[in-house]
Every structure is written in structure tokens, then in C-alpha cells.
Amino acid sequence: MELTYIVKSADESIKQILKNEFNMSDRFILKLKNHKSIFINNVSVFINFKIHSGDVLKIIENFKEDSSNIVSNSDINLNILYEDDFLLIVDKPAGIPVHPSILHYEDSLSNGVKAYFEKINLNKKIRPVNRLDKDTSGIVIFAKNEYIQECLVKQMKSHIFKKKYWAVLDGLVKEDFGTINVPIARKAESIIEREVRDDGDVAISHFKVLDRLANMTVVEYTLETGRTHQLRVHSKYIGHPIIGDSLYGTESCLISRQALHACEVSFVHPISKEILVITSDLPFDIKNLIEG
């Protein structure tokens, strides 16, 4: 990754520019300093180098990182929706976790991304920006370096980063649209399950009804916050759990997992500054559920 900035004033410092113009964290700036990745007029300099108006500041981030904590697995097929030098965006199928775990040490999406990074000779850590449950399908973004990850996480916190989901809910939702604003916390004595609780974290989901079927409602959810299991808990809270969600509702003979799909993300590209909108089509099992 290479970033360029023309110095406007001698009163600026390199650190001020990195923090104010590029919104870099102190931690990342320290890494740039340690890897001698800061250049003025194509000459490597220290962070306290005196700069002048018209100088060309360049950041060349090309240092290698250790990702040996994740096993490479080329058998994990990646459906790539978008890729450039900074981002890899893939369409995750249901049934595969994003992260490795004890039960999925070699067969997570990250294992497949590790193999792909090796194929393109990218020696970087595996950095998923957003996360989906194992049985939720849809868009997952991987940052190709720490700076890009930092930028997108900050966009999430400031609500610039938008996430939309399609879900099929049990029963008929009366309202055409609405907002669910109830806090969520981890359920006592459970590692996985969450619940609505007054002392929980703020959780806000907006919904819009797309279609009403015989005994189901198709909704589009837009997340304002991103709590673990947020949509699954909020759907249960309004009395319409997601079809097939065995943890917060009941299993279904119509679909083998929760009918939840991350269908769209939009954000400002950290480098080009253009608004990037990525979409994912409904997978066959949810489409079949809706069409009957």
C-alpha cells in the first residue's frame, strides 16, 4: 500500500498529517516508524523529520506479517464479489464459520482466505472486518492490511458503514416498517446465547417489510449497531423469530438453518474515497423458502 500527501505548510508535522489527514492510530504510526515506511521526497525519514511546504510525504506499507496462527486450506472455495489492492470481499455460504475454532480449525472462511493470500503472494494477517454467524450467509469483508481495517472499523463506529440483511420471519409482521431499539447482553451461564436485558449493550435494528406470505414475512433489516446475534434476538423480541433459527426460535422442515442473509454493504473506500456498494444475491435455500 502506498499513500501520498503534498505538505501544505512547514508548521505541520509528519505525525499530525498521519493522524489528521489519514486518520491513523498511534499504534499503526509506530509500526510505520519501526519498519522505516515513511518517506519525504522518496527518502526514508524519521517521524520527527522537519518538513517544508511542497514536500511529498509517502507511506509505503509493504512489510510482511506472520499469519501462521491460521492453517491454509485451498479446498475452501471463495466466491469473490470484489477485490483490489486493499480489500477482498467474498460471499460466504451458510454452514461455514468466518473464524477458525476448536471445532473448525481448518475449515473456516479465514482458512480459505489464507490459502488465497498465499496464492497471490500477500504476506498479511487475516483481517475480517465484519462477522457473520456460521449459518448466516452473505457478504464478508477482509482488509488486506491493518490501516484499511482501522479505517473501516472507524466507519462502523461512526455509522458511515451500512449493512443490510434479508430475513424470513415466522408469522405476519403487522407494521410495514419500524425500529427495534432494545439492549442485548450475553445470557447468564451461556457462552453463545444472547438476550434482551436492561443492562445490555445498545442495539438498534431497522426493518422494512418486503413481502408477506401465508405464514411468513420477508423483511429487510438495516443495522445501526452490530451486536452478536442482534437480528436473531431482535426478531425473537418482536414475536417473529427467524425461520429455521433453532437457538432463538424453532427448527424448520423448510430450511436447514436460519433464513438470514447479509445482502448489502456500503462504505467509503479508504483510499479512493468513493462510496462502494457491494450486493449479494439471495442463496438458493432462502429463495426456495420464499418462492415455495
URURPE-V669040 format. One record per residue. RES is the residue in three letters. PHI is phi in whole degrees, 0 to 359 (999 if undefined). PSI is psi as a letter, one per 40 degrees, with the letter a starting at -180 (none if undefined). D_FIRST is the distance of its C-alpha to the first C-alpha in Angstrom with 1 decimal. Layout:
# URURPE-V669040
res,phi,psi,d_first
RES,PHI,PSI,D_FIRST
RES,PHI,PSI,D_FIRST
This chain:
# URURPE-V669040
res,phi,psi,d_first
MET,999,h,0.0
GLU,231,h,3.8
LEU,241,i,6.8
THR,231,i,10.3
TYR,214,h,13.7
ILE,269,h,17.2
VAL,296,h,19.4
LYS,268,d,22.5
SER,212,i,24.9
ALA,290,e,25.7
ASP,284,e,26.7
GLU,284,i,23.1
SER,242,i,21.5
ILE,301,d,17.9
LYS,296,d,18.3
GLN,299,d,19.9
ILE,296,d,17.2
LEU,297,d,14.5
LYS,280,d,17.1
ASN,274,d,18.7
GLU,273,d,16.1
PHE,252,e,13.1
ASN,57,f,15.5
MET,275,i,13.9
SER,280,i,16.4
ASP,300,d,18.2
ARG,296,d,17.2
PHE,290,d,13.4
ILE,300,d,14.2
LEU,298,d,16.4
LYS,295,d,13.9
LEU,299,d,11.7
LYS,297,d,15.2
ASN,293,d,16.3
HIS,264,e,13.5
LYS,53,f,13.9
SER,257,e,10.4
ILE,253,h,12.1
PHE,230,h,13.3
ILE,241,h,16.1
ASN,52,f,17.1
ASN,69,e,15.0
VAL,243,h,16.9
SER,297,h,15.8
VAL,227,i,17.7
PHE,277,i,19.0
ILE,297,d,18.5
ASN,265,e,22.1
PHE,299,h,21.7
LYS,284,h,23.9
ILE,253,i,22.2
HIS,229,i,24.0
SER,303,h,24.0
GLY,94,e,22.0
ASP,299,i,19.7
VAL,256,h,16.1
LEU,268,h,13.8
LYS,235,h,10.2
ILE,246,h,7.8
ILE,244,g,5.8
GLU,261,g,5.1
ASN,224,f,6.3
PHE,282,i,9.7
LYS,281,i,11.9
GLU,233,i,13.8
ASP,272,h,17.4
SER,237,f,18.3
SER,291,e,21.8
ASN,287,e,23.4
ILE,243,h,22.9
VAL,280,h,24.9
SER,283,h,23.5
ASN,219,h,25.7
SER,284,e,25.3
ASP,281,e,28.5
ILE,279,h,26.7
ASN,283,h,26.2
LEU,255,h,23.2
ASN,266,g,24.0
ILE,277,h,20.6
LEU,269,d,20.9
TYR,199,i,17.5
GLU,206,h,14.1
ASP,216,a,10.9
ASP,289,e,7.3
PHE,241,d,7.4
LEU,225,i,11.2
LEU,232,h,14.2
ILE,241,h,17.5
VAL,236,i,20.7
ASP,259,h,24.4
LYS,278,h,26.1
PRO,283,i,29.7
ALA,292,i,32.4
GLY,95,e,33.5
ILE,234,h,30.2
PRO,284,i,28.6
VAL,284,d,24.9
HIS,252,i,25.1
PRO,293,i,27.0
SER,211,a,30.3
ILE,300,d,33.5
LEU,277,e,34.9
HIS,227,f,31.7
TYR,291,d,30.1
GLU,238,e,28.9
ASP,238,f,29.2
SER,265,i,26.8
LEU,299,d,24.0
SER,297,d,21.5
ASN,296,d,23.3
GLY,290,d,22.6
VAL,293,d,18.9
LYS,301,d,18.8
ALA,296,d,20.6
TYR,293,d,18.3
PHE,300,d,15.1
GLU,296,d,17.3
LYS,297,d,18.3
ILE,263,e,14.8
ASN,61,f,14.1
LEU,256,h,11.5
ASN,265,g,12.6
LYS,228,i,11.8
LYS,294,i,14.5
ILE,271,h,16.0
ARG,235,g,15.5
PRO,290,h,17.9
VAL,274,d,17.8
ASN,240,i,21.3
ARG,228,i,24.3
LEU,234,i,27.3
ASP,297,i,30.6
LYS,306,d,31.4
ASP,263,e,33.9
THR,259,h,31.9
SER,263,i,30.1
GLY,126,a,27.3
ILE,280,h,23.7
VAL,231,h,21.2
ILE,254,h,17.6
PHE,244,h,15.1
ALA,275,h,11.7
LYS,272,e,9.2
ASN,201,i,8.2
GLU,294,d,10.5
TYR,298,d,9.3
ILE,297,d,9.6
GLN,300,d,12.9
GLU,302,d,14.1
CYS,300,d,13.8
LEU,286,d,15.8
VAL,297,d,18.2
LYS,295,d,19.0
GLN,295,d,19.7
MET,296,d,22.0
LYS,294,d,23.9
SER,264,e,24.4
HIS,66,f,25.4
ILE,281,d,22.9
PHE,282,h,21.8
LYS,247,h,24.9
LYS,231,h,26.2
LYS,239,i,29.2
TYR,228,i,31.4
TRP,256,h,34.5
ALA,219,i,37.3
VAL,249,h,40.9
LEU,258,i,43.2
ASP,285,h,46.7
GLY,85,a,49.4
LEU,256,h,49.5
VAL,283,h,47.6
LYS,288,d,49.8
GLU,285,i,47.4
ASP,283,d,45.3
PHE,202,i,42.4
GLY,176,i,41.9
THR,231,h,39.9
ILE,254,h,40.2
ASN,233,g,39.7
VAL,223,i,40.8
PRO,287,i,39.2
ILE,235,h,38.2
ALA,221,i,38.6
ARG,293,h,38.8
LYS,289,h,42.3
ALA,304,h,44.4
GLU,64,f,44.6
SER,230,h,42.0
ILE,278,d,38.5
ILE,260,d,37.4
GLU,287,i,39.6
ARG,245,i,39.1
GLU,209,i,41.8
VAL,285,h,42.5
ARG,208,i,43.6
ASP,301,d,44.3
ASP,267,e,42.4
GLY,278,a,39.3
ASP,279,i,35.9
VAL,303,h,35.7
ALA,219,h,35.0
ILE,229,h,35.2
SER,233,h,35.3
HIS,255,h,36.3
PHE,230,i,38.1
LYS,221,h,39.5
VAL,285,h,42.1
LEU,261,d,41.3
ASP,196,i,44.4
ARG,242,h,47.5
LEU,255,a,49.0
ALA,303,d,52.2
ASN,218,f,51.1
MET,219,i,47.4
THR,231,h,45.0
VAL,267,h,41.6
VAL,234,i,39.4
GLU,252,h,35.9
TYR,259,h,34.4
THR,240,h,31.8
LEU,272,h,30.5
GLU,262,d,30.4
THR,234,i,29.8
GLY,227,f,28.6
ARG,284,i,31.1
THR,302,h,31.8
HIS,60,f,34.2
GLN,304,d,34.5
LEU,292,d,35.6
ARG,292,d,37.8
VAL,289,d,39.5
HIS,294,d,39.8
SER,296,d,41.3
LYS,297,d,43.9
TYR,300,d,44.6
ILE,275,e,45.7
GLY,86,e,47.9
HIS,224,g,45.9
PRO,300,i,43.9
ILE,292,h,41.4
ILE,305,h,43.3
GLY,83,e,42.9
ASP,275,g,41.5
SER,288,d,43.7
LEU,278,d,42.4
TYR,246,e,43.1
GLY,213,b,45.6
THR,223,i,47.2
GLU,294,i,46.4
SER,230,i,47.0
CYS,279,e,48.6
LEU,267,d,46.6
ILE,206,i,43.1
SER,268,e,42.0
ARG,204,i,39.4
GLN,295,h,38.6
ALA,277,g,38.2
LEU,224,h,34.9
HIS,222,h,31.9
ALA,282,h,28.5
CYS,262,e,28.7
GLU,204,h,26.2
VAL,230,i,23.2
SER,218,i,21.9
PHE,195,i,19.3
VAL,271,h,17.3
HIS,298,h,13.8
PRO,301,d,11.6
ILE,257,d,9.7
SER,283,d,12.5
LYS,69,e,15.2
GLU,277,i,17.4
ILE,282,h,19.6
LEU,253,h,18.8
VAL,242,h,22.0
ILE,244,h,22.1
THR,237,i,25.6
SER,226,h,27.3
ASP,292,i,30.9
LEU,298,h,33.6
PRO,289,i,34.1
PHE,301,d,37.5
ASP,294,d,39.2
ILE,285,d,38.7
LYS,297,d,39.6
ASN,293,d,42.7
LEU,297,d,43.6
ILE,287,d,43.5
GLU,278,e,45.3
GLY,75,none,47.8
